[in-house]
Amino acid sequence: MINETVKAITERLIERSRATRDAFLARTRAQQEAGKGRTQLTCGNLAHAVAASCSAEKKSILDFTRANVALISAYNDMLSAHQPYQDYPAKIKKTLAGQGHTAQVAGCVPAMCDGVTQGQPGMDMSLFSRDLIAQSTALSLSHNTFDATLLLGICDKIAPGQLMGALTYAHLPTAFVPAGLMPTGISNEEKVDVRQRYAAGEVGKEALLDMECRAYHAPGTCTFYGTANTNQLVFEAMGLMLPGSAFIHPHCELRHALTDHAALKIAAMTKESAQYRPLADVVTEKSLINGIIALLASGGSTNHTIHMLAVARAAGIQLTWQDISDLSEVVPLLARVYPNGPADMNAFQEAGGVPALLRRLTISGLLHTDVLPVFGQFEDQLSLPSLENGTLSWLPCSGTLDASVIAADDEVFQSTGGTRVLDGNLGRAVVKVSAVKEEQRVIEAPAVVFQCQHEVEAAYKRGELNKDCIVVVTHNGPAANGMPELHKLMPILGNIQKAGFKVALVTDGRLSGASGKIPSAIHVSPEAIRGGAIGLVRDGDLISLNCQTGELNNLSDMQGREVMALDTEALQQSWGRNLFRVMRQTVTSAEEGASFIV
């Protein structure tokens, strides 16, 4: 029996989305009814599509009874999460060829890493890369020679962008093929300690670099529970990949077997087959709610309060922040993974991974079980993959294998989810509270106002922030400068808190999955550059951030003030950022998904 609150939120989402969802489904049906893509091409079109193929591939592609699978790859060899994808196309093609099917690399999408661009000019383009990736995915599929799609992508903006783009071809069966986690390097406690000591000037850059290189040291996704791993967990919860496949290490035999299996299964799901299951049947209001519930129960990245709205709109679904906040009231926190706890994602996987979390949510009546994953049925998602003597199989998950990482059946780590919405005279914002101590969830302190994270860093080094304060960083929303993540702030604010002062952050910028023990009202909407009240805050104003009641207010009088003027566009004319001007001009608010295409 589904939880009554979850049921009510789902029903209102379905009703609110009726017109846009119907329009999306009508477009998808029209594409279905047009028939197999290759049948719509002229002989000249087809000749171009197979010109570079070997004779055997040409024969199969031109045989319309065979499947031709589109591969949309985010491969590059400098980013750990995507480097393993280098050999995937060749492996997938070889696997499919054994059954008379083919695959083609339909296109490659850009894949930038926020870990590389943190605090750098390139970070101002990071959020926009999601919609650019969506467009790139749609362009890649536009050759219309394909019967199904495999998405090879993992990280922050990449996987959501690929899914948004694939939803424009939602008549095709579509699945993600993950590449897996890197092994554990050093503990998260050591990582945080060295970063905070460096921010305080207690250790030098050599010690910091040594620590960082020991933390990020191999192919695969980063081991903390940031946006990349949240993508994988949420999309597995939505049924968009094989059960239990998100966090298997990149180069183990089980990973290779899962990739082969996904390729063969998707090739057998073409429109003419009894197994046909288009993406539109998988991404529904109920599967989206399941993904949000998994996000909240795991304490996932705050970036998904933006990305999930954009993904939903790409499927014609009008998800809101309020839906997420209301779900958070009834979804308990069931995972303790850094920054919500000391464990890393390898420990989460060893504790039973996504299937264990989904099983726990299912027995609590918090998930819709009448949904269709890409492969199999909902109950299959509650099973773990196993490889014995070369044979791949799935075994039912009996529950957590480590109750300190994934909660036991009768336990929770927190009675409500990790994310909630704040509202007040400063606008609406998102706060992640899963790692914030109870006594630090209500902060009332004077504002110290800045326009970028570098100004905060300079003020800290001058000793100006050793006091109770709420750091307010304005003009960092999507229309101002692309809404960069402000991770330089975390070690600084952590040190202020460690020194015994009350401290919080209020910003129209982002923090993402690394948001931790500092109460942070982020994604403030409306943003300052568009007249939001956050731009009216002045040094010394008394700010109240209350995570318990969900309120964010300036207790000082703002009457008669004008939003601080700042020519943000003048600061966006170098390092390629000038090319994204039209996106800054047309992007929606964070509360609407921060998108320029949906």
Residue pairs with C-beta under 8 A, 6 or more apart in sequence:
1 365
2 365
2 366
2 367
2 368
2 369
3 330
3 364
3 365
3 366
5 326
5 327
5 329
5 330
6 289
6 293
6 327
6 330
6 365
6 366
6 368
9 289
9 323
9 326
9 327
10 285
10 286
10 289
10 368
12 323
13 285
13 288
13 289
13 317
13 318
13 319
13 323
14 21
14 285
16 318
17 285
17 316
17 317
17 318
20 313
20 316
20 317
20 318
21 285
21 315
21 316
21 317
22 316
23 316
24 167
24 170
24 280
24 315
24 316
25 280
25 316
28 170
28 171
28 278
28 280
29 171
31 169
31 170
31 171
32 171
32 271
32 278
34 40
35 271
36 64
36 147
36 270
36 271
36 272
37 144
37 145
37 146
37 147
38 46
38 49
38 61
38 62
38 64
38 68
38 144
38 145
39 64
40 144
41 49
41 144
41 145
46 61
46 62
46 145
49 61
49 143
49 145
50 57
50 58
50 61
50 62
53 61
53 102
53 104
56 97
57 97
57 102
60 66
60 68
60 97
60 100
60 101
60 102
61 68
61 102
61 104
61 145
63 100
65 272
66 100
66 101
66 102
67 96
67 101
67 102
67 147
67 148
67 267
67 268
67 270
68 101
68 102
68 103
68 104
68 145
68 146
68 147
69 92
69 96
69 101
69 102
69 103
69 104
69 146
69 147
69 148
69 149
69 150
69 263
69 266
69 267
70 103
70 104
70 106
70 140
70 141
70 145
70 146
70 148
70 149
70 150
70 172
71 88
71 89
71 92
71 103
71 104
71 105
71 106
71 150
71 152
72 106
72 107
72 108
72 109
72 137
72 140
72 141
72 149
72 150
72 151
72 152
72 153
72 162
72 165
72 166
73 85
73 88
73 89
73 105
73 107
73 108
73 109
73 152
73 153
74 82
74 85
74 108
74 109
74 110
74 111
74 133
74 152
74 153
74 154
74 155
74 158
74 162
75 82
75 83
75 85
75 86
75 88
75 108
75 111
75 152
76 82
76 83
76 111
77 83
77 86
79 111
79 112
79 113
79 116
79 155
80 182
80 216
80 218
80 219
80 220
80 221
80 222
81 113
81 154
81 155
81 179
81 219
81 220
81 221
81 222
81 228
82 111
82 153
82 154
82 155
82 158
82 179
83 219
84 179
84 180
84 219
84 220
84 250
84 251
85 152
85 179
88 152
88 177
88 179
88 259
89 103
89 105
91 256
91 259
91 260
92 103
92 150
92 177
92 259
92 260
92 263
93 102
93 103
95 259
95 260
95 263
95 264
96 102
96 103
96 263
96 264
96 267
99 264
99 267
101 267
103 150
103 263
104 145
104 146
106 140
106 141
106 143
106 146
106 149
107 136
107 137
107 139
107 140
107 141
108 136
108 140
109 133
109 136
109 137
109 140
109 153
109 158
109 161
109 162
109 165
110 129
110 132
110 133
110 136
111 153
111 155
111 158
112 122
112 125
112 126
112 129
112 157
113 155
113 156
114 123
114 126
114 155
114 156
114 227
114 485
114 512
115 216
115 222
116 122
117 123
117 126
118 485
118 487
118 488
119 453
119 454
119 487
119 488
121 574
121 575
121 577
122 575
122 576
123 482
123 484
123 485
124 481
124 482
124 484
124 572
124 577
124 580
125 482
125 576
125 577
125 580
126 156
126 157
126 482
126 484
126 485
127 157
127 306
127 478
127 482
127 483
127 484
127 510
127 594
128 482
128 580
128 583
128 587
128 596
129 157
129 158
129 161
130 157
130 158
130 160
130 161
130 164
130 307
130 310
130 595
131 161
131 164
131 310
131 583
131 595
131 596
131 597
131 598
132 161
133 153
133 157
133 158
133 161
133 162
133 164
133 165
134 161
134 162
134 164
134 165
134 314
134 597
135 165
135 597
136 161
136 165
137 151
137 161
137 162
137 164
137 165
137 166
137 168
138 165
138 168
138 169
140 165
141 149
141 165
141 166
141 168
141 169
141 172
146 172
147 172
147 173
147 267
147 270
147 271
148 172
148 173
148 174
148 266
148 267
148 269
148 270
149 166
149 169
149 172
149 173
149 174
149 175
149 266
149 279
150 174
150 175
150 176
150 177
150 262
150 263
150 266
151 159
151 162
151 163
151 166
151 174
151 175
151 176
151 177
152 176
152 177
152 179
153 159
153 161
153 162
153 176
154 178
154 179
154 221
154 228
154 231
154 232
155 221
155 227
155 228
155 231
156 226
156 227
156 228
156 231
156 303
156 512
157 307
159 176
159 228
159 231
159 232
159 235
160 231
160 307
160 308
160 310
160 311
162 176
163 176
163 235
163 240
163 283
163 311
163 314
164 310
164 311
164 314
164 597
164 598
166 172
166 174
166 279
167 279
167 280
167 283
167 311
167 314
167 315
168 314
169 279
170 278
170 279
170 280
170 283
170 315
171 271
171 278
171 279
171 280
172 278
172 279
173 266
173 269
173 270
173 276
173 277
173 278
173 279
173 374
174 240
174 266
174 278
174 279
174 282
174 374
175 240
175 241
175 242
175 262
175 265
175 266
175 374
175 375
176 235
176 240
176 241
177 241
177 259
177 262
177 263
178 232
178 241
178 245
178 246
178 247
178 248
179 219
179 220
179 221
179 250
179 255
180 220
180 221
180 246
180 247
180 248
180 249
180 250
180 252
180 255
181 220
181 221
181 223
181 229
181 247
181 248
181 249
181 250
181 345
181 346
181 349
182 216
182 217
182 218
182 219
182 220
182 221
182 222
182 223
182 249
182 250
183 218
183 220
183 223
183 249
183 346
184 223
184 344
184 346
184 347
185 214
185 215
185 216
185 217
185 218
185 223
186 211
186 214
186 215
187 342
188 224
188 338
188 339
188 342
188 344
189 342
190 211
191 211
191 215
192 491
192 494
194 203
194 207
194 208
194 211
195 208
195 211
195 490
195 491
196 491
196 494
196 495
196 498
197 203
197 207
198 204
198 205
198 207
198 208
198 491
199 460
199 491
199 492
199 494
199 495
200 495
201 461
215 222
215 223
216 222
219 250
219 251
220 249
220 250
221 228
221 229
221 232
221 345
222 228
222 229
223 344
223 345
223 346
224 337
224 338
224 339
224 344
224 345
224 513
224 514
225 298
225 299
225 300
225 301
225 335
225 337
225 338
225 339
225 340
225 344
225 345
225 348
225 513
226 301
226 512
226 513
226 514
227 301
227 303
227 304
227 512
227 513
228 513
229 246
229 247
229 345
229 513
230 295
230 298
230 300
230 301
230 303
230 304
230 513
231 307
232 241
232 246
232 247
233 246
233 294
233 295
233 298
233 300
233 354
233 357
234 291
234 292
234 294
234 295
234 300
234 304
234 308
235 241
235 246
235 291
236 243
236 244
236 245
236 246
236 354
236 381
237 290
237 291
237 293
237 294
237 295
237 354
237 357
237 358
237 381
238 282
238 283
238 287
238 288
238 290
238 291
238 373
239 282
239 287
239 290
239 371
239 372
239 373
239 374
239 375
239 378
239 381
240 282
240 283
240 373
240 374
241 262
241 374
242 258
242 261
242 262
242 265
242 375
242 385
243 354
243 355
243 373
243 375
243 376
243 380
243 381
243 382
243 383
243 384
243 385
243 394
244 353
244 354
244 355
244 383
244 384
244 385
244 394
244 397
245 258
245 262
245 385
246 353
246 354
247 345
247 346
247 348
247 349
247 353
247 354
248 254
248 255
248 258
248 349
248 385
249 255
253 387
254 385
254 386
254 387
254 392
257 385
257 387
257 390
257 392
258 385
258 392
261 392
262 375
265 375
266 374
268 275
269 275
269 276
269 277
270 276
271 278
277 372
277 374
279 374
280 315
281 372
282 371
282 372
282 373
282 374
283 311
283 315
284 315
284 317
284 371
285 317
286 368
286 370
286 371
287 368
287 371
287 372
287 373
288 308
288 311
288 312
288 315
288 317
288 319
289 327
289 368
290 367
290 368
290 371
291 308
292 308
292 319
292 323
292 324
292 327
293 327
293 331
293 361
293 366
293 367
294 300
294 354
294 357
294 358
294 361
295 301
295 304
295 308
295 419
296 324
296 327
296 328
296 331
296 333
296 417
296 418
296 419
297 331
297 332
297 333
297 334
297 335
297 357
297 360
297 361
297 366
297 417
298 333
298 334
298 335
298 337
298 357
298 418
299 333
299 335
299 336
299 337
299 340
299 417
299 418
299 432
299 434
299 435
300 418
300 513
301 512
301 513
301 515
302 419
302 430
302 432
302 510
302 511
302 512
302 513
302 515
302 522
302 523
303 510
303 512
303 513
305 321
305 324
305 419
305 430
305 523
305 590
306 510
306 523
306 590
306 593
306 594
307 593
308 319
308 324
309 319
309 320
309 321
309 591
309 592
309 593
310 593
310 594
310 595
310 598
312 318
312 319
312 593
313 319
313 593
313 595
313 598
314 598
320 591
321 421
321 428
321 430
321 591
322 421
324 419
324 421
325 419
325 420
325 421
325 550
327 417
328 416
328 417
328 418
328 419
328 420
329 416
329 417
329 420
330 366
330 416
331 361
331 366
331 416
331 417
332 364
332 407
332 412
332 413
332 414
332 415
332 416
332 417
333 340
333 412
333 413
333 414
333 415
333 416
333 417
333 418
333 434
334 357
334 360
334 361
334 406
334 407
334 412
334 413
335 341
335 348
335 357
335 405
335 406
335 407
335 413
336 342
336 343
336 404
336 405
336 413
337 343
337 344
337 345
337 347
337 348
337 405
338 344
339 435
339 513
339 514
339 515
339 516
339 517
340 413
340 418
340 434
340 435
341 404
341 405
341 413
341 435
343 351
343 404
343 405
347 402
347 405
348 405
348 406
350 401
350 402
350 405
351 400
351 401
351 402
351 405
351 406
352 359
352 384
352 397
352 399
352 400
352 401
352 402
352 406
353 384
354 381
355 381
355 382
355 383
355 384
355 397
356 397
356 399
356 400
356 401
356 406
357 406
358 367
358 381
358 382
359 382
359 397
359 398
359 399
360 399
360 400
360 406
360 407
360 409
361 367
362 369
362 382
363 409
369 378
369 379
370 378
371 378
372 378
373 380
373 381
380 394
382 396
382 397
383 394
383 395
383 396
383 397
384 394
384 395
384 396
384 397
385 392
385 393
385 394
386 392
386 393
386 394
386 395
387 393
399 408
399 409
400 406
400 407
400 408
403 411
407 413
414 434
417 434
418 432
418 433
418 434
418 435
419 430
419 431
419 432
419 433
419 434
420 430
420 431
420 433
420 547
420 550
421 428
421 429
421 430
421 431
421 550
422 428
422 429
422 430
422 431
422 521
422 545
422 546
422 547
422 550
422 551
422 552
423 550
423 551
423 552
424 544
424 551
424 552
424 553
425 533
425 553
425 554
425 558
426 506
426 521
426 524
426 532
426 533
426 534
426 537
426 543
426 552
426 553
426 554
427 524
427 525
427 526
427 532
427 533
427 534
427 552
428 524
428 525
428 552
428 591
429 506
429 521
429 522
429 523
429 524
429 525
429 552
430 521
430 522
430 523
430 590
431 519
431 520
431 521
431 522
431 545
431 547
432 511
432 515
432 520
433 441
433 519
433 547
435 515
435 516
435 517
436 516
436 517
436 518
436 519
436 547
437 517
440 497
440 502
440 517
440 519
441 519
441 546
441 547
441 548
442 545
442 546
442 547
442 548
443 470
443 502
443 503
443 504
443 519
443 543
443 544
443 545
443 546
444 502
444 542
444 543
444 544
444 545
444 555
445 468
445 469
445 470
445 502
445 503
445 504
445 542
445 543
446 468
446 469
446 470
446 539
446 540
446 541
446 542
446 543
447 469
447 470
447 471
447 472
447 506
447 537
447 538
447 539
447 540
447 541
447 542
447 543
447 554
448 459
448 464
448 465
448 469
448 470
448 471
448 472
448 539
449 472
449 474
449 537
449 538
449 539
450 456
450 459
450 471
450 472
450 473
450 474
451 473
451 474
451 475
451 476
451 564
451 566
452 473
452 475
452 476
453 473
453 476
453 486
453 488
453 489
453 509
454 488
456 465
456 471
456 473
456 488
456 489
456 492
457 488
457 489
457 492
459 465
460 492
460 495
460 496
465 471
465 492
465 496
465 503
466 496
466 499
466 501
467 501
468 501
468 502
468 503
469 496
469 501
469 502
469 503
470 503
470 504
470 505
470 506
470 543
470 545
471 489
471 493
471 503
471 504
471 505
471 506
472 505
472 506
472 507
472 534
472 537
472 543
473 486
473 489
473 505
473 506
473 507
473 508
473 509
474 507
474 508
474 528
474 534
474 535
474 537
474 564
474 566
475 481
475 508
475 527
475 528
475 529
475 535
475 564
475 566
475 568
476 483
476 484
476 486
476 507
476 508
476 509
476 510
476 527
477 483
477 508
477 509
477 524
477 525
477 527
477 528
477 529
477 530
477 532
477 589
477 590
478 527
478 584
478 587
478 588
478 589
478 590
478 594
479 527
479 529
479 530
479 584
479 585
479 587
480 508
480 527
480 528
480 529
480 566
480 568
480 584
481 568
481 571
481 572
481 577
481 584
482 572
482 577
482 580
482 583
482 584
483 508
483 509
483 510
483 523
483 590
483 594
484 509
484 510
485 509
485 510
485 511
485 512
485 514
486 505
486 507
486 509
486 510
486 511
487 511
487 512
487 514
489 505
489 511
489 518
490 511
490 514
490 515
490 516
490 518
493 503
493 505
493 518
494 516
494 517
494 518
496 503
497 503
497 517
497 518
503 518
504 518
504 519
504 520
504 521
504 543
504 545
505 511
505 518
505 519
505 520
505 521
505 522
506 520
506 521
506 524
506 534
506 537
506 543
506 545
506 552
507 520
507 521
507 522
507 524
507 534
508 522
508 523
508 524
508 525
508 527
508 528
508 532
508 534
508 590
509 522
509 523
510 522
510 523
510 590
511 520
511 522
515 522
519 545
519 547
521 545
521 552
523 590
523 591
524 532
524 534
524 552
524 590
525 532
525 589
525 590
525 591
526 532
526 533
526 589
527 534
527 589
527 590
528 534
528 535
528 563
528 564
528 566
529 535
529 566
529 568
530 589
531 563
532 563
533 554
533 558
535 563
535 564
536 554
536 558
536 561
536 562
536 563
536 564
537 543
537 554
537 558
538 556
538 561
540 556
541 554
541 555
541 556
541 558
542 554
542 555
542 556
543 552
543 553
543 554
543 555
544 551
544 552
544 553
544 554
544 555
545 551
545 552
546 552
569 581
569 584
572 578
572 580
572 581
572 584
582 596
583 596
586 596
587 594
587 595
587 596
588 594
588 595
588 596
